[in-house]
Structure formats: C-alpha cells, structure tokens
C-alpha cells in the first residue's frame, strides 16, 4: 500500500484502496500526505453528497449593480485529495470526479469557467468491499482512471499486537515533512527517462492484449478486458519501480511486480474464479519474448 501510494504520487496518478473499515487506509494516506509538504484535503463519502461538495460551486454576486458569478473552489483543489469511502457516494457525485482525474481541471456548468488543478494532483480513494451495506459500484470509466487498486488485508496477530502498542495511548506517532511536491515532480522527470526496451514495450502490450484476446485456457475465465490505460499504467509504474531500485532500465520483474495492482480493477472475471488467479495465469502465459 505504501509503495503504491508513493509510486502514484511520483507519477501524478490515482490510487483506489479497498479494505474493511479499521485497517488504516485513511491513516496511511494522512501519514504520507504529512510526510510531503503539499496541500492536503479530504471529504467523507456519504449518500447525500453532491458534486459541488467536492468541486465547489458558482455563486451569484452583485458587484456594484452588475450581476455575475464567482467560483468558490471545493476541497479538490489540493495536491493530495482523499475521498474516504468513495463507494458510499451517489453515482452522480462519483462521475463528477471524472474530469478532474483525467484532465486535471474542473469546468463549472453555468459560466463554463474552467479552473486547473495543481500540476501534482493525486486522488486517493478508499472503499469498503462491495458486500458492505450501503455501497455503490464505481463506474467502469472511473475505475479505469485509477492507476492502481490496492487490496488492504486484515492485520496478522503480530501486526495487531504492534498496532495496540503504538496506538493504545494518547502519545501516538506523528509524521513530519521529509519531501516537497517539487521533489516529487523532479522524481517524475527522472523516472520518465528510465530506458524501456522494445521487448519490454511488447511484453506490456501482450499482457493487456491477453485480457481482451485470451488464450484458450483463459477464455472461459475473463468477462471484460483492460484498456490501453492499463499498458500506460504498467509502463509508468515499472519505470518508477526501476527508479526505486536504482536502475536506469526496466526489467520484466518490474512489470510483473506492478501488473496486479494495475489490472485488478480493470478486468472482470467469471464468478468461479478470482481476479488474482486470472492475473497470475496471464503473467504465467505471457513471456518477454514474442511468440514466433
């Protein structure tokens, strides 16, 4: 989870965190935002939330007898924007995030005025498993705009004990800024210069292609495949992972490491199988060398 959020922060992309309440999804986002000296804001997803609660709204005003509108910007105008329990919001409100996630701007309906979001804009959304009561499925178009989906499991016994020791008193650990938004942008520029061979480009493309044109052993398992955004997500993430490892080139291992996080929310599988099983099967079938 931490690696995925930092990767997304460097890439300027978005992350969906899924897990039951209480497994520190929101706390982790808050901690990382506190470690990076950028603007942070958040909203809590509820059934009565409107798009304007996130994007802001146009307000009529009388300026010396001249009627006009001014824009009151919403909390989304931040470097790190957390939407807690995004799947508890109405679908109309969820769709209100699409332009921000893709185009990094907000267009207001009355005056058609457009406001740009910060150059580094990362949307971090948490959601409860869909089996939880009172949740709504995210639209496929919106899911596709998340670079990663991270499954946050329940802690082990040892981890639960450590949580008790750290947070069982009022003296809880605090984060301090150790990086800036400008440093993230510099890291992004460096990661984009990581070398990617044609073999790796082809490897990524064949993984995505396999989700839409599956081999016989996969055809009965896949219901919906991934879009080209999956290929771009794997490319960006693999470069950043190589950057983390101190390499100036991408290896197949980088692609394999990030592929599950990039694919798991972009494909749909037959109910008899899990998404993880299908992704593992795809990675076992597809090789770096193109088939003859």
C-alpha positions as CSV (number, residue, x, y, z in Angstrom):
1,X,0.0,0.0,0.0
2,X,2.7,2.5,0.9
3,X,4.8,1.7,-2.2
4,X,1.7,2.1,-4.4
5,X,0.8,5.5,-2.9
6,X,4.4,6.8,-3.3
7,X,4.6,5.5,-6.9
8,X,1.3,7.2,-7.7
9,X,2.5,10.4,-6.1
10,X,5.6,10.4,-8.3
11,X,3.5,9.5,-11.4
12,X,0.8,12.1,-10.6
13,X,-1.8,9.3,-10.8
14,X,-4.6,8.0,-8.6
15,X,-5.0,5.1,-6.2
16,X,-8.0,3.1,-5.0
17,X,-7.6,1.4,-1.6
18,X,-10.0,-1.4,-0.8
19,X,-10.4,-3.0,2.6
20,X,-12.8,-3.3,5.6
21,X,-13.1,-0.3,8.0
22,X,-10.3,0.0,10.5
23,X,-7.3,-1.3,8.5
24,X,-5.6,2.1,8.4
25,X,-6.4,3.1,4.8
26,X,-7.2,6.6,5.8
27,X,-4.4,6.8,8.4
28,X,-1.8,5.8,5.8
29,X,-2.9,8.4,3.3
30,X,-2.9,11.1,6.1
31,X,0.6,9.9,7.1
32,X,2.1,10.1,3.6
33,X,0.4,13.5,3.0
34,X,2.0,14.7,6.2
35,X,5.4,13.5,5.0
36,X,5.2,15.5,1.8
37,X,5.0,19.3,2.2
38,X,2.0,19.8,-0.1
39,X,-1.6,20.8,0.2
40,X,-3.9,18.0,1.5
41,X,-7.7,17.9,1.8
42,X,-10.3,15.3,2.2
43,X,-14.0,14.5,2.1
44,X,-16.1,11.8,3.7
45,X,-18.2,9.9,1.2
46,X,-21.9,9.9,2.1
47,X,-25.2,9.1,0.4
48,X,-26.3,12.7,0.3
49,X,-23.0,14.2,-1.1
50,X,-23.3,16.4,-4.2
51,X,-20.7,17.0,-6.9
52,X,-20.4,20.6,-5.8
53,X,-19.4,19.5,-2.3
54,X,-16.1,18.3,-4.0
55,X,-15.6,20.6,-6.9
56,X,-17.0,23.8,-5.4
57,X,-19.7,25.9,-7.0
58,X,-20.6,29.1,-8.8
59,X,-22.1,31.7,-6.5
60,X,-24.2,34.7,-7.9
61,X,-23.0,38.1,-6.6
62,X,-23.9,41.7,-7.1
63,X,-20.9,43.8,-7.9
64,X,-22.0,47.4,-7.9
65,X,-25.2,46.6,-9.6
66,X,-23.6,44.2,-12.1
67,X,-24.8,40.6,-11.5
68,X,-22.2,37.9,-12.0
69,X,-20.8,34.7,-10.7
70,X,-17.8,33.9,-8.6
71,X,-16.3,30.4,-8.1
72,X,-15.9,29.1,-4.6
73,X,-13.3,26.3,-5.1
74,X,-14.0,23.0,-3.4
75,X,-11.6,20.8,-1.4
76,X,-10.5,19.0,-4.6
77,X,-8.0,21.8,-5.3
78,X,-5.2,20.1,-3.4
79,X,-2.0,18.2,-4.2
80,X,-3.4,15.2,-2.3
81,X,-7.1,14.7,-2.2
82,X,-8.6,11.9,-0.2
83,X,-12.1,10.6,-0.8
84,X,-12.9,8.4,2.1
85,X,-15.4,5.6,1.3
86,X,-15.9,6.7,-2.3
87,X,-18.4,3.9,-3.0
88,X,-20.8,5.4,-0.4
89,X,-21.3,8.4,-2.6
90,X,-24.1,8.6,-5.2
91,X,-23.0,7.6,-8.7
92,X,-23.7,11.2,-10.0
93,X,-21.2,12.5,-7.4
94,X,-18.7,9.8,-8.3
95,X,-18.9,10.8,-12.0
96,X,-18.2,14.4,-11.0
97,X,-14.6,13.3,-10.4
98,X,-14.0,12.1,-14.0
99,X,-12.8,15.4,-15.5
100,X,-10.6,16.1,-12.5
101,X,-9.0,12.6,-12.7
102,X,-8.4,12.7,-16.4
103,X,-7.9,16.3,-17.4
104,X,-6.7,17.8,-14.1
105,X,-9.3,20.6,-14.3
106,X,-12.8,21.5,-13.3
107,X,-15.4,23.1,-15.6
108,X,-18.4,24.8,-13.9
109,X,-21.7,24.4,-15.7
110,X,-23.3,27.8,-15.6
111,X,-20.5,30.0,-16.9
112,X,-18.4,27.2,-18.4
113,X,-15.5,28.6,-16.5
114,X,-12.5,26.2,-16.1
115,X,-10.1,26.0,-13.2
116,X,-6.9,24.0,-13.4
117,X,-6.0,21.7,-10.6
118,X,-2.4,21.7,-9.2
119,X,0.3,20.2,-11.5
120,X,0.7,17.4,-9.0
121,X,-2.8,16.2,-8.2
122,X,-3.3,12.8,-6.7
123,X,-6.7,11.4,-5.8
124,X,-6.6,8.7,-3.2
125,X,-9.9,7.0,-2.6
126,X,-10.8,4.4,-0.1
127,X,-13.7,2.0,-0.4
128,X,-15.3,-0.8,1.6
129,X,-15.8,-4.2,-0.1
130,X,-18.9,-4.0,-2.2
131,X,-20.6,-6.6,0.0
132,X,-20.8,-3.9,2.7
133,X,-24.3,-2.5,3.0
134,X,-25.0,1.0,1.5
135,X,-22.3,0.9,-1.1
136,X,-22.4,1.7,-4.9
137,X,-20.3,0.2,-7.7
138,X,-17.9,2.7,-9.2
139,X,-18.5,3.3,-13.0
140,X,-16.0,1.4,-15.2
141,X,-14.9,4.7,-16.8
142,X,-13.9,5.9,-13.3
143,X,-12.2,2.7,-12.3
144,X,-10.1,2.9,-15.4
145,X,-8.7,6.2,-14.3
146,X,-7.1,4.8,-11.2
147,X,-3.6,3.8,-11.8
148,X,-3.7,1.2,-9.0
149,X,-6.1,-0.8,-6.9
150,X,-4.6,-2.0,-3.7
151,X,-6.3,-4.6,-1.5
152,X,-5.6,-3.9,2.1
153,X,-5.9,-7.1,4.2
154,X,-6.7,-7.5,7.9
155,X,-3.5,-7.5,10.1
156,X,-1.8,-10.6,11.3
157,X,-1.7,-11.4,15.0
158,X,1.8,-9.9,15.3
159,X,0.7,-6.7,13.4
160,X,-2.4,-6.4,15.6
161,X,-0.2,-6.5,18.7
162,X,2.1,-3.8,17.2
163,X,-1.0,-1.6,16.5
164,X,-2.0,-1.9,20.1
165,X,1.4,-0.9,21.3
166,X,1.7,2.1,19.0
167,X,-1.9,3.4,19.2
168,X,-3.1,2.2,22.6
169,X,-2.2,5.5,24.3
170,X,-2.7,9.2,23.6
171,X,1.0,9.5,22.6
172,X,0.6,8.4,19.0
173,X,3.3,8.5,16.3
174,X,3.3,11.7,14.1
175,X,4.7,12.3,10.7
176,X,6.9,15.2,9.7
177,X,7.6,16.6,6.2
178,X,10.6,14.9,4.6
179,X,9.9,15.8,0.9
180,X,8.2,18.5,-1.2
181,X,5.9,18.5,-4.2
182,X,8.7,20.0,-6.3
183,X,10.9,17.0,-5.4
184,X,8.1,14.6,-6.5
185,X,7.9,16.4,-9.8
186,X,11.7,16.1,-10.2
187,X,11.5,12.4,-9.4
188,X,8.7,12.1,-12.1
189,X,11.0,13.7,-14.7
190,X,13.9,11.3,-13.8
191,X,11.6,8.2,-13.9
192,X,10.4,9.2,-17.3
193,X,14.0,8.9,-18.5
194,X,14.3,5.3,-17.4
195,X,15.1,3.2,-20.5
196,X,12.4,0.8,-21.7
197,X,13.4,-1.6,-24.5
198,X,11.1,-2.6,-27.3
199,X,11.0,-6.1,-25.7
200,X,9.5,-4.6,-22.5
201,X,7.1,-2.4,-24.5
202,X,5.9,-5.6,-26.3
203,X,5.7,-7.6,-23.1
204,X,3.4,-4.9,-21.6
205,X,1.3,-4.8,-24.7
206,X,0.9,-8.6,-24.8
207,X,-0.2,-8.7,-21.2
208,X,-3.0,-6.2,-21.9
209,X,-3.8,-7.9,-25.2
210,X,-4.2,-11.2,-23.3
211,X,-7.0,-9.7,-21.2
212,X,-9.0,-8.9,-24.4
213,X,-8.0,-11.8,-26.6
214,X,-7.3,-14.6,-24.1
215,X,-5.6,-17.9,-24.8
216,X,-7.9,-21.0,-24.8
217,X,-7.1,-21.7,-21.2
218,X,-8.3,-18.2,-20.2
219,X,-11.2,-17.6,-22.5
220,X,-13.8,-19.0,-20.1
221,X,-12.4,-17.0,-17.1
222,X,-12.4,-13.5,-18.5
223,X,-15.6,-11.4,-18.9
224,X,-14.0,-8.0,-19.6
225,X,-10.5,-7.0,-20.5
226,X,-8.3,-3.9,-19.9
227,X,-8.0,-0.7,-21.9
228,X,-4.7,0.8,-23.2
229,X,-4.7,2.8,-19.9
230,X,-3.5,-0.5,-18.3
231,X,-0.5,-0.6,-20.6
232,X,0.3,3.1,-19.8
233,X,-0.1,2.3,-16.1
234,X,2.2,-0.6,-16.2
235,X,4.8,1.4,-18.1
236,X,4.8,4.3,-15.7
237,X,4.8,2.0,-12.6
238,X,7.5,-0.2,-13.9
239,X,9.7,2.8,-14.6
240,X,9.2,4.1,-11.1
241,X,9.9,0.7,-9.6
242,X,13.2,0.6,-11.5
243,X,13.9,4.1,-10.3
244,X,13.3,2.9,-6.7
245,X,15.8,0.0,-7.3
246,X,18.4,2.4,-8.6
247,X,18.4,1.1,-12.2
248,X,18.3,3.1,-15.4
249,X,16.3,0.5,-17.3
250,X,13.2,-1.6,-16.8
251,X,13.3,-5.3,-16.2
252,X,10.5,-7.9,-16.7
253,X,10.4,-8.3,-12.9
254,X,9.3,-4.6,-12.6
255,X,6.4,-5.2,-14.9
256,X,5.4,-8.4,-13.1
257,X,5.6,-6.6,-9.7
258,X,3.2,-3.8,-10.7
259,X,0.8,-5.7,-13.1
260,X,-1.6,-7.0,-10.4
261,X,-2.2,-3.5,-9.0
262,X,-2.7,-2.1,-12.4
263,X,-5.0,-4.8,-13.8
264,X,-7.2,-6.0,-10.9
265,X,-9.8,-3.2,-11.2
266,X,-9.8,-3.2,-15.0
267,X,-10.8,-6.7,-15.7
268,X,-13.9,-8.7,-14.8
269,X,-13.8,-12.5,-14.4
270,X,-16.2,-15.4,-14.3
271,X,-17.7,-15.8,-10.8
272,X,-16.0,-19.2,-10.4
273,X,-12.5,-17.6,-10.4
274,X,-10.8,-14.7,-8.6
275,X,-9.2,-11.7,-10.3
276,X,-5.9,-12.6,-8.6
277,X,-6.0,-16.2,-10.0
278,X,-6.6,-14.9,-13.6
279,X,-3.9,-12.3,-13.4
280,X,-1.4,-14.9,-12.2
281,X,-2.4,-17.1,-15.1
282,X,-1.9,-14.3,-17.6
283,X,1.6,-13.5,-16.2
284,X,2.4,-17.2,-16.5
285,X,1.3,-17.4,-20.1
286,X,2.8,-14.2,-21.4
287,X,6.6,-14.2,-21.9
288,X,9.0,-11.3,-22.6
289,X,10.0,-12.9,-25.9
290,X,7.2,-12.5,-28.5
291,X,5.9,-15.8,-29.8
292,X,7.3,-16.9,-33.1
